[in-house]
Amino acid sequence: MRIDLNGQTIETQAQTLADLLSEQGFESSCVATAVNGEFIARSLRSETRLDDGVKVEVLSPMQGG
């Protein structure tokens, strides 16, 4: 299926948000996630199904000032 990940269209076999994070190499404990603009708590990622065309944002914390 095709999804939008951080503004880029990608092809994925992932069925859930947790699967996508693993597939794309994100450290799931260190990122914040949103699907179609809605925050998804870490505890809900394995339950959050992905559909064709969904928009996913994965944000990593940054240090600095």
Number of C-alpha atoms within 10 A of each C-alpha: 13 15 18 17 18 13 10 9 13 12 11 15 11 17 16 16 23 20 18 20 17 12 12 11 9 15 10 17 8 11 14 15 19 17 18 12 11 11 12 16 11 15 9 12 18 13 11 16 15 22 13 12 14 16 20 22 18 15 13 13 7 6 5 3 3
